[in-house]
């Protein structure tokens, strides 16, 4: 009976142990399989942003579809380092000296030879030739400053605007991108404190150059007026009286028909 009792105990305990073990281990098995799936799903969501796929550190919410060369901040950096737009963003001494050297060089090497050798009798009118050369130098500097002003105004408007107009491949597929709050705050800060002072400097420069050109024009007009009046007076005097050769009174007595209708001189 002992042997039969022992044999009866073995099958009675084994199913119980394996059944309980199976029930105990059954919840653990899905956890072991779900952990890699969760890891794979998380890693699949991370590179969904194109900025991280390209290796940049830009967050997804600040991602910009505008091409790099058409972004306002990159246009500002290119403009501030290009010729001659970088002159306007330099210090006032360097800016003024470059403009002065440009105008003086053009007036000395181009304006003065053209005005001196391109006119008749320049020795009798040296002031007029010098004013013409100075005016040519001022005109060249004015054109350069106008070009700088247009470039800086274009970049400043794109920085301060809430939208950016860009072209993906050409002029026929223009798009408009609305800036995010972070990009708009950065661009407007840069435009207010970096571009607006440059535009103010260029405006004052244009006013000074326009005033200088106006003064030169007035001087040239006055010189021409005085020269014309003196030339007309000398022509009238020479036509009326030639000492020792011609006199209107004596000619009137010999050729009265030539003076028909013209009153006699007092």
C-alpha positions as CSV (number, residue, x, y, z in Angstrom):
1,X,0.0,0.0,0.0
2,X,2.9,2.2,0.6
3,X,4.1,1.7,-2.9
4,X,0.7,2.3,-4.3
5,X,0.2,5.4,-2.2
6,X,3.6,6.7,-3.4
7,X,2.7,6.1,-7.0
8,X,-0.6,7.8,-6.5
9,X,1.0,10.9,-5.1
10,X,3.3,11.5,-8.1
11,X,0.7,12.0,-10.8
12,X,-1.4,14.0,-8.4
13,X,1.3,16.6,-7.7
14,X,2.9,16.9,-11.1
15,X,-0.1,18.4,-13.0
16,X,-0.7,20.8,-10.3
17,X,2.9,22.1,-10.3
18,X,3.1,22.5,-14.1
19,X,-0.3,24.0,-14.3
20,X,0.5,26.6,-11.7
21,X,3.9,27.2,-13.2
22,X,2.3,27.8,-16.6
23,X,-0.2,30.2,-15.2
24,X,2.5,32.1,-13.3
25,X,4.8,32.4,-16.3
26,X,2.1,33.2,-18.9
27,X,1.9,37.0,-18.1
28,X,5.6,37.4,-18.3
29,X,5.9,36.1,-21.9
30,X,4.0,39.1,-23.6
31,X,6.1,41.6,-21.6
32,X,9.3,40.1,-23.0
33,X,7.9,40.3,-26.6
34,X,6.3,43.7,-26.2
35,X,9.4,45.5,-25.0
36,X,11.3,45.2,-28.3
37,X,8.2,46.2,-30.2
38,X,7.9,49.3,-28.1
39,X,11.5,50.1,-28.6
40,X,11.1,49.7,-32.4
41,X,8.1,51.9,-32.4
42,X,9.8,54.7,-30.5
43,X,12.9,54.5,-32.7
44,X,10.7,54.6,-35.7
45,X,9.1,57.9,-34.6
46,X,12.3,59.7,-33.9
47,X,13.6,60.1,-37.5
48,X,10.2,61.2,-38.8
49,X,11.5,64.8,-39.0
50,X,13.6,65.6,-42.0
51,X,15.8,67.8,-39.9
52,X,17.0,64.9,-37.8
53,X,17.4,62.7,-40.9
54,X,19.7,65.3,-42.4
55,X,21.7,65.4,-39.2
56,X,20.8,69.0,-38.0
57,X,19.9,70.0,-34.5
58,X,16.9,72.1,-35.5
59,X,13.7,71.0,-33.7
60,X,10.8,69.8,-35.8
61,X,8.6,72.8,-34.9
62,X,11.2,75.3,-36.3
63,X,11.8,73.4,-39.5
64,X,11.7,75.7,-42.6
65,X,10.8,74.5,-46.1
66,X,12.5,77.6,-47.7
67,X,15.8,76.8,-49.4
68,X,18.9,77.8,-47.6
69,X,19.9,80.5,-50.0
70,X,16.4,82.1,-49.9
71,X,16.0,82.2,-46.1
72,X,16.1,85.8,-44.9
73,X,18.8,85.2,-42.2
74,X,21.1,83.6,-44.8
75,X,20.4,86.5,-47.2
76,X,21.3,88.9,-44.5
77,X,24.6,87.1,-43.9
78,X,25.5,87.0,-47.5
79,X,24.6,90.7,-48.0
80,X,26.6,91.9,-45.0
81,X,29.7,90.2,-46.4
82,X,29.4,91.1,-50.1
83,X,30.7,94.1,-52.1
84,X,29.8,96.9,-51.8
85,X,26.9,96.2,-49.3
86,X,29.3,95.5,-46.5
87,X,30.4,99.1,-46.5
88,X,27.1,100.2,-45.0
89,X,27.4,97.9,-42.0
90,X,31.0,98.9,-41.2
91,X,31.9,101.8,-38.8
92,X,31.2,105.3,-39.8
93,X,34.9,106.2,-40.5
94,X,35.5,103.3,-42.8
95,X,32.1,103.9,-44.5
96,X,32.8,107.5,-45.2
97,X,36.4,107.0,-46.3
98,X,35.4,104.3,-48.8
99,X,32.7,106.5,-50.3
100,X,35.1,109.5,-50.4
101,X,37.8,107.5,-52.1
102,X,35.4,106.1,-54.6
103,X,34.0,109.5,-55.6
104,X,37.4,111.2,-55.6
105,X,39.0,108.4,-57.8
106,X,36.2,108.6,-60.4
107,X,36.3,112.4,-60.4
108,X,40.1,112.6,-60.7
109,X,40.8,109.8,-63.2
110,X,37.6,109.9,-65.3
111,X,35.5,113.0,-64.7
112,X,38.3,115.6,-64.8
113,X,40.0,114.3,-68.1
114,X,36.7,114.1,-69.8
115,X,35.6,117.6,-68.8
116,X,39.0,119.1,-69.4
117,X,39.9,117.6,-72.8
118,X,36.4,117.3,-74.0
119,X,35.6,121.0,-74.2
120,X,36.9,124.0,-76.1
121,X,39.1,126.4,-74.2
122,X,39.1,124.8,-70.8
123,X,41.9,127.1,-69.7
124,X,39.5,130.0,-69.6
125,X,36.9,128.2,-67.5
126,X,38.9,126.0,-64.9
127,X,36.2,126.3,-62.2
128,X,33.5,125.0,-64.4
129,X,35.6,122.0,-65.4
130,X,36.4,121.2,-61.8
131,X,32.8,121.4,-60.8
132,X,31.9,119.1,-63.6
133,X,34.4,116.5,-62.4
134,X,33.2,116.8,-58.8
135,X,29.6,116.4,-59.9
136,X,30.6,113.2,-61.8
137,X,32.2,111.8,-58.7
138,X,29.1,112.7,-56.6
139,X,26.9,111.0,-59.1
140,X,28.8,107.8,-59.0
141,X,28.7,107.7,-55.2
142,X,25.0,108.4,-55.3
143,X,24.3,105.5,-57.6
144,X,26.4,103.2,-55.4
145,X,24.5,104.3,-52.2
146,X,21.2,103.8,-54.0
147,X,22.2,100.3,-54.9
148,X,23.2,99.6,-51.3
149,X,19.9,101.0,-50.0
150,X,17.8,98.8,-52.3
151,X,19.6,95.7,-51.3
152,X,19.4,96.4,-47.5
153,X,15.7,97.4,-47.8
154,X,14.9,94.2,-49.6
155,X,16.5,92.0,-46.9
156,X,15.0,94.1,-44.1
157,X,11.5,93.7,-45.5
158,X,12.0,89.9,-45.7
159,X,13.3,89.8,-42.1
160,X,10.4,91.9,-40.7
161,X,7.7,90.2,-42.7
162,X,5.6,87.4,-41.1
163,X,5.7,85.4,-44.4
164,X,8.5,84.4,-46.7
165,X,8.0,84.2,-50.5
166,X,10.3,81.6,-52.0
167,X,10.8,79.5,-55.2
168,X,11.3,75.8,-55.0
169,X,12.8,75.3,-58.5
170,X,12.0,78.4,-60.5
171,X,9.8,81.5,-60.9
172,X,6.8,79.4,-61.9
173,X,6.4,77.5,-58.6
174,X,6.5,80.3,-56.1
175,X,5.4,79.5,-52.5
176,X,4.7,81.4,-49.3
177,X,5.8,80.1,-45.9
178,X,4.4,81.5,-42.7
179,X,7.1,82.0,-40.1
180,X,6.9,80.3,-36.8
181,X,6.9,82.3,-33.6
182,X,10.6,81.5,-32.9
183,X,11.7,82.4,-36.4
184,X,9.6,85.5,-36.6
185,X,11.0,86.8,-33.2
186,X,14.6,86.1,-34.3
187,X,14.2,87.7,-37.7
188,X,12.4,90.8,-36.4
189,X,15.1,91.3,-33.7
190,X,17.8,91.1,-36.4
191,X,16.0,93.4,-38.7
192,X,15.2,96.0,-36.0
193,X,18.7,96.2,-34.5
194,X,20.9,95.4,-37.5
195,X,19.2,96.4,-40.7
196,X,17.3,99.6,-39.7
197,X,20.4,101.5,-38.5
198,X,22.1,100.7,-41.8
199,X,19.0,102.0,-43.7
200,X,19.0,105.2,-41.6
201,X,22.7,105.8,-42.4
202,X,22.1,105.3,-46.1
203,X,19.1,107.7,-46.1
204,X,21.2,110.4,-44.5
205,X,24.0,109.8,-47.0
206,X,21.6,110.1,-49.9
207,X,20.2,113.4,-48.5
208,X,23.8,114.8,-48.2
209,X,24.7,113.6,-51.7
210,X,21.5,115.0,-53.2
211,X,22.2,118.4,-51.5
212,X,25.8,118.4,-52.8
213,X,24.6,117.6,-56.4
214,X,22.1,120.4,-56.1
215,X,24.7,122.9,-55.0
216,X,27.0,121.9,-57.8
217,X,24.2,122.2,-60.3
218,X,23.4,125.7,-59.1
219,X,27.0,126.8,-59.3
220,X,27.3,125.5,-62.8
221,X,24.1,127.3,-63.9
222,X,25.3,130.5,-62.4
223,X,28.7,130.2,-64.1
224,X,27.0,129.5,-67.4
225,X,24.6,132.4,-67.0
226,X,27.4,134.8,-66.2
227,X,29.5,133.6,-69.1
228,X,26.6,133.8,-71.5
229,X,25.7,137.3,-70.4
230,X,29.3,138.5,-70.8
231,X,29.6,136.8,-74.2
232,X,26.4,138.4,-75.5
233,X,27.5,141.8,-74.2
234,X,30.8,141.5,-75.9
235,X,29.2,140.3,-79.1
236,X,26.8,143.3,-79.2
237,X,29.7,145.7,-78.5
238,X,31.9,144.2,-81.2
239,X,29.0,144.1,-83.7
240,X,28.2,147.8,-83.1
241,X,31.6,149.3,-83.0
242,X,34.9,148.1,-84.3
243,X,37.5,150.8,-83.4
244,X,39.1,152.3,-86.5
245,X,37.2,150.0,-88.9
246,X,33.4,150.2,-88.5
247,X,30.9,152.5,-87.0
248,X,27.1,152.3,-87.2
249,X,26.6,156.1,-87.7
250,X,29.1,156.2,-90.6
251,X,27.6,153.1,-92.2
252,X,24.1,154.5,-91.9
253,X,25.1,157.5,-94.0
254,X,26.6,155.2,-96.7
255,X,24.1,152.3,-96.6
256,X,20.7,153.6,-95.5
257,X,18.8,150.7,-97.0
258,X,20.6,148.2,-94.7
259,X,19.2,150.0,-91.7
260,X,15.6,150.2,-92.8
261,X,13.2,150.2,-89.9
262,X,16.0,150.2,-87.3
263,X,16.0,153.4,-85.1
264,X,19.1,155.4,-85.0
265,X,21.2,155.2,-81.9
266,X,20.9,158.2,-79.6
